[in-house]
Amino acid sequence: MTEYFKIGKLVAVHGLKGELVLKHELGKKTSLKGLAAIFIEEKKNAFLPWFIESAKIKSEDEIYIKLEGVNVRESALKLTQKQVWLPEPDFKKFAARSAPASLLGYTIINNKESLGEILELIEQPHQLLCRLEIKGKEVLIPLHEETLRKVNHKNKEVVVNLPDGLLEIYLQ
């Protein structure tokens, strides 16, 4: 099964011909040159491809994107606020290594104990929250200067030192 990584969301319509603004978390300026399609999750784990007609850089973290078959503003409006995903090979090609999104799929290690795989990253002003599941329960692990020890890209691990009692809050 192909693994998909969330790269951002369609935040607005641009113009009258169905162009959209994609706000991404790839960590670098990009026009997604060479990318054939983006994916939108219509239902849980059901990703539909939307083929890219054209794309151009708007800013550091935004792209104007024109999708095939979306030719009027009204059609584009239906896609705004939708999350955009890429299959793993495309994600690796376009994401900066330093981008928070590149940590998806990494394992969180606390006190030499593997806690689980990062399923989602939630960016906040002063920290990054990593969502994982431990024993069937959702757990949010904060990453900031006090908790983050190191990131091992080779082994796909994020080593943290969590405050006492943090995990118990979620697991009781």
N, C-alpha and C positions, 0 to 999 in steps of 0.2 A: 504494500500500500504506500502511495506517495505521501510524504509528510509535507504539510503546508505551514508556512510561517507568516504571521500577520505583519504587514509592513506599514500599515496606516489606514486612513479612511478617506473616502470621497467627501469633502467638506462643503463644496459649493458648485454652482453652475457658473460658467463663464461664457458670456455672449449668448447669441440666439440660435446657434447651430449645434447645440448639444455637447459643447466642450465642458469638461469638469475640472475641478481643482482637486488633486490628490495630495493630501498632507501625509508625508511619509516619515518613518523613523529609521531610515537606512544609514544615517550618520554621515552622509556626504552628499554634495550636490550631484544630481544625476538627471539625465533625460530618459533613462531606461532604454537607451539605444540598443537595438537588437532584440529586445524583448517582444515576443509575439502576442502574449496574452497576460492579463491579470485575472485573478480568481476572486469571486464573491461567494460567500457562504450563504446559500439560499436557505438551507435547513441545516441542522446540526450535522457536521462532517460531510455535507454535500456541497462540494465546491464547483461552481459553474464558471467556465472560461468566458471572458469577454476579450475579444480580439482588439488590439490597439491599432488604430488607423494612423494616429500621430501623437507625439508627446514632445513637449519642450519645457525647459527649466523656467520656473517662475521665481523661485528663491532657493535658499539653502535647503529648505525642507518641504518645498511645494513644487508640483509639476502640473502644467496644463496638459490634460490628456483627452484625446478624442477616441471614443470607442466605436467600433463597427456597429451599424444599425441604430445608433443613437444620433439622430440628425436634427432634433428640435429640443428646445429648452424643456418642454414638458416631460419628454422621455428621460432627459438627464436628471430632472428633479427627483424622479422615482428612485434614482441610485444614490442620491446624497445621503450622508450619514451611514452608508454601508461600509463595513470593514473590507479592506483589500488584502489578499493573501497571495503569496508566491510559492511554487513548489521549491523544495530544498535546493536543487541545483541552481535555479535562477536566483534564489535568495542569497546564496553564497557568492554568486557573481556580482551582485549589486550592492550588498551591505558592506559598510566599512567594518573592519575588524573591531574597531573601538565602539561601534554602535551598540547601544544597550540591547537592541533586538538580536544581535549576534549571539547573545547568551542563551537564547531559547534552546532547549534540549540539553543544556549543561546540567551537571549534577551538583547539588548543594552539599557541601561537606562541613559539618560542625563537630568539633572535638574528635576528628578522625572518623566520625560516623556519617555514612551516606544518608541524607534525609530524603532525597528524591530528585526527580527531574523538573527543571523549570518549565512550566506549561504556558506561562504568560508573564509579561513584564508590564508593570504599571508605572509610568513616569510621573513623579511628583516633583515640586520645586526643589526640595532639599534631599530627596532620596529616591531610590528605585525600589519598588516592591516586586518581589518574585513570588508568583503564585505557584504552589505545588500541592499535591495531594499526598497526605500521609494517613495511612490506615483508613482510606475512604473519606477523609475530612479535608476541606480546603484550608490551607495554611499560607499566610502572607509573611514572607521573610524580608525585612528591610535591608537594603544595601546602601551604606553610607560610610563615611570615614571611620566610624567607631566599630562597625560590624564586619566590614570587608577586610580580609587578610590578603588574599591573592586570587588571581584568575589564571588558571592553567589551561591555555587554549589547546595545547597538545593532547591533554587527557580529558578535555571538555569538563573541567571542574571549577566551581567557585567555592573557595574556602572562606568560611565565615567564623566569627566568634560571637555567638548570640548571647544576649543577656539571660541570666538565670530566670527560669519560669516562663519565658516567651512561648515555647512550644506547648507547655502544659495548658496555657490559656486556650489553645485551639483543640487540644487532644482530650480534654476532660468532658 
